[in-house]
Amino acid sequence: MEKRYDVLEFYKIVNELIDLSRLENTKEKFLDIDIIKEKSTLDKELMLMGEMIDFYKYDDGFELAGLSDIQRFMRNVEVIGSYLSSEDLANLKRNLTIFRVSKSRAKNVRDKYKNIWQLFANIEEVKDIEQFIDDAVREDGTLKDDASLGLRDVRRQKQNINANIKEKFDDLMNGKDTQKAVSERIITQRNDRFVIAVKTDFKGLIKGIEHDRSATGSTVYIEPLNVVSLNNKLREYEAREREEIRKILLRLTELIRGRKEEILEIKEILEKLDFIDAKTNYGISKKAIIPKIINKEYLKLVEARHPLIDENVVVPINFELGNPESIMLITGPNTGGKTVTLKVAGLLTIMALSGIPIPAGEKTEIGHFQNVLADIGDEQSLEQNLSSFSGHVSKIKDIMEHANSKSLVLMDELGSGTDPMEGAAFAMSIIDYLNKKHVTSIITTHYSEVKAHAFNSTGIKSASMEFDVETLSPTYRLLEGIPGESNALIIARKYGISDEIIENAKTYISEENQKVEEMIKSIKEKNDELEILKAELENSKRELEEQKSDYNQKLTQLENDKNNVIKKAYEEADEYLKNVQAKARSLVDKISKDELKKEEAKSTQRSLNMLRNSFIEDKKKNVKEKKVFSKDIDIHEGEEVLVKSLNQNGKVLRVIANTGNVQVQAGILKLVVPIEDLVKIKKKKVNKFKNFASLKRTSQVRGEIDLRGMTADEAIADLETYLDRAMLTGYHEVYIIHGKGTMVLRKKIHEYLRTSKYVTEFKDANQNEGGIGCTVATLK
């Protein structure tokens, strides 16, 4: 991190990120963080950050608790003959587990978060190493008893010896002759040997080796003679235990040494995860976003907040710079927020270009600047004190030497610290230089001459921090396009300075400065008027939308009422026609035997059909059906259903999205019905032509005839009879099933249909209705 960013307090952001990271390498990486010069690299980093924020918000993210630095482990592994401690092995295993679990989480969401998955895609797990360590080492870093057969036997022997030693001491502490000699009923150690605390006056009662005395001399620590041999044996087994542990650790370390390169790759990924995890948690805590980075010198801050100020009190900043003006001059009173605006612009730019989420609105856009150069010498800075003009100029000199069209320059109180006339001239010259070089800059000033110069120059945008003269307090709102007023005399009057002094002060203000202030005051008044008009326009627009919505609702209600009346009339007429048709069908069988009345019946049926078709078409034109949408559709394609209005079974062909309607195949009919008109039924196993049945030797006419297995002459005779009766029944379309076979029967039937007086046209059925094994005929 370069020193020049300190005036923007970028180091405070870095410190917060360091506190959120776990690994030393990560903390060092944050200390060196800077603007990413290659835009392609920056874009990848920000895309990854965007996915990580969403991953943590909506899919739980990664759990990195327990992550530790395994770099030192691997350095020890490199030395032949050295071995890792059991604590090191436990830490290594914990890190390998974190990697494996993290990779598994990333794999589960790889279709949603492709960039996150790419971190892990080419890195293999080392689950066998995890298992080897887990078999031998506990989570707390101690070796398990069954890490080896030798270690298990040694520890079992130690347990037996310890039990014997405890028994010996219990006898001494409970013995009739010796218990009064015992100072404390505890077993302790001196010189790695178990001893008992004995009162000095009674030490002769217990034979043994004296190892230590208390500070007062009233207590001695004695190793009883009957325990000496057990202590010796215990020391022997402890030595054997240490040797057995050494062998186990050597063996495990050798396994790790053989997989060193794979483990080092995992280490790199874990460090990358720690780095991204810290930035992600920072971004979520600050309610930050990933801004759009554009490849030009441009800045658009929307609802931008200073990350070091409490979000509950900070006033968001909005402005655009670089389209087309490249310089923004901000004026306004002290403590009005000018310096904060500079810091927000610079700080958020550095953060975004370093791959750190920023607290701003989603529409924020930041240009890919190569550097940010700042001269902010205010009292709010912790490390800078540039109140003298010489220090001020020194800083500006450094900025001028490094600034170019790829820079973002920030200057606070340009030209201050010297004679106002010369300071203003100096400031205007610097502004002209930056404007000529097309350097994107944000500059603050108090000088009226500079305000007027900026307002009348192309390429420079005027702005000011709003100040409420009634309450004598700043609002911290940035107003674009309006220079700030000098409120010193207004504030002085509000604080009780006499009018005589105020009026006398005005006489010392030059005529030119007075004109500038009057111009600024006029602009401000005009802007306030425009804001009022804008608010009134918004209110009128809102009222108009409400009236329009109310009108549309009433119009819809009227249309519905009209439709209901017309619909009811058509429904009554439709019901009447159905009754007439039903009566007509009941007479078909009686009439069909009477050849004289046969043609008359056919004609009557045709008229009824034409009347009903005309009625249906007229109803469609005059009645606009109101769409009813069903929220809980539990009907699926392929299901068997009962169409309640037809009292006929059918099969669902498709559910028509967002309409509440379903297409159903009911017999030969394909029709669209409301979902409320359907009832699900259990699916039954049926033959391929389940809806087709022969009409031979039946009195009821159906919508299909099965001619399979007949000769051509038999089929033609039956078909002619069937068509005659189907015509009388009122069918418009019928299905003729002839099968495929040698296709001879199909050919003969088609030849007949071409000359039939009943048929208008015919075609092969759809594939799901029998294909070329079935012909669909349209009747006249």
Secondary structure, 3 states (H helix, E strand, C coil): CCHHHHHHCHHHHHHHHHHHCCCHHHHHHHHCCCCCCCHHHHHHHHHHHHHHHHHHHHCCCCCCCCCCCCHHHHHHHCCCCCCCCHHHHHHHHHHHHHHHHHHHHHHHCCCCCHHHHHHHCCCCCCHHHHHHHHHHECCCCCECHHHCHHHHHHHHHHHHHHHHHHHHHHHHHHCCCCHHHEEEEEEEEECCEEEEEEEHHHHHHCCEEEEEECCCCCEEEEEEHHHHHHHHHHHHHHHHHHHHHHHHHHHHHHHHHHCHHHHHHHHHHHHHHHHHHHHHHHHHHCCCECCEEECCCCEEEEEECCCCCCCCCCCCEEEEECCCCCEEEEECCCCCCHHHHHHHHHHHHHHHHCCCCECCCCCCEEECCCEEEEECCCCCCCCCCCCCHHHHHHHHHHHHHHCCCCEEEEECCCCCCCCHHHHHHHHHHHHHHHHHCCCEEEEECCCHHHHHHHHCCCCEEEEEEEEECCCCEEEEEEEECCCCCCCHHHHHHHCCCCHHHHHHHHHCCCHHHHHHHHHHHHHHHHHHHHHHHHHHHHHHHHHHHHHHHHHHHHHHHHHHHHHHHHHHHHHHHHHHHHHHHHHHHHCHHHHHCCHHHHHHHHHHHHHHHHHHHHHHHHHHHHCCCCCCCCCCCCCCCCCEEEECCCCEEEEEEEEECCCCEEEEEECCEEEEEEHHHEEECCCCCCCCCCCCCCCCCCCCCCCEEECCCCCHHHHHHHHHHHHHHHHHHCCCEEEEECCCCCCHHHHHHHHHHHHCCCEEEEEECCHHHCHHHEEEEEEC
